[in-house]
Amino acid sequence: MKRHLIALAAALALSATAATAQTYPTRPITMIVPFAAGGPTDIIARLVGESMSKTLGQQIVVENVAGAGGTTGITRGAQSKPDGYTIMMGHMGTHGASPALYPNLKYDPNKDFEFIGLAGGTPIVIVAKKAFPAKDLKEFVAYIKTNEAKVNQAHAGVGSVSHTTCELLKAQTGAKSSAVPYRGTGPALNDMVGGQVDYMCDQIVNLVEQIKGGNIRAIAIATPERSPALPDVPTTKEAGLPEYQVSAWNGIFAPKGTPADITKALNAAYVKALDDAATRKRLLDLGTVIPDVAGRTPEALQKLVASEVARWKGILKPAEAAPAAPATAPAAPAAEKK
Ligand code: MLT
């Protein structure tokens, strides 16, 4: 009799799983973007989300929940019901640097998530307002050093990519300046275009159009090779600062406990998005590095997060939110082979 009941319970569990797989999703899915609209996280989320929506047959609705360098939105996402109807677009800051900077962080990037997939690598570009009086990286650094009191840098909050990567730059060049936190680099960029902010270290994605349009100046890109999206922008190596090599990344996460058949459906939709011609073109035009096939699995994202959390703990100290050790270059996620 007991064996009979166990078999019945197992059969019921199996059919419940199958039912979820067949029916999910039955309503719109919320994708939490932990920064303001118009920044790189928001742009990637909307592009990939739009394509995933077509595959899933339900809308992925972006909700911008900004604050505390992205940790406010990710905390909300991590604590959401793990039913597949709330997912998050995280990044190198929320799932890499933040544990080193926020001792009371309410989530553990390694333990509190299901990993859906790496949305893309995002090279860092040093950008300045159009009127910034420096024609290259050497002059840029020299100008900041002699005008420390009046130069201001924008970032998207402590722990954000634009914060940590500029901290690396300051540590490597000794060029200090005051910093102005924003709720995302979208609004920060608007103020740079308006001339209220002097410079920023930002993910390439929201910069390409403004650089090409001549609204801001690209000082250098922190990758070994020039980006096909910005072929005229010199690398930091060309510009005389080869040690400043830094690329960020964005990834899709679900709260821990989201059923496996749902995370599988989400991963399949995300992989399809990366293979969708229109989505790919847009991502590539914006300078995103699309992960190769091996880099698209949940395991690849999980491994990346583990290595990033460990790496940033060696670089950043909570008290000062500044590099503790000589800055090392983050390994950029592998790109697709040409
Ligand atoms: C960051 O600086 O961490 C992000 O680029 C912020 C954003 O996506 O707006």
Residues whose N, C-alpha, C, O or C-beta is under 5 A from the ligand:
A	BS01	MLT	F35 A36 G39 P40 T41 D42 G93 A156 S160 V161 S162 H163 G184 T185 G186 Q203
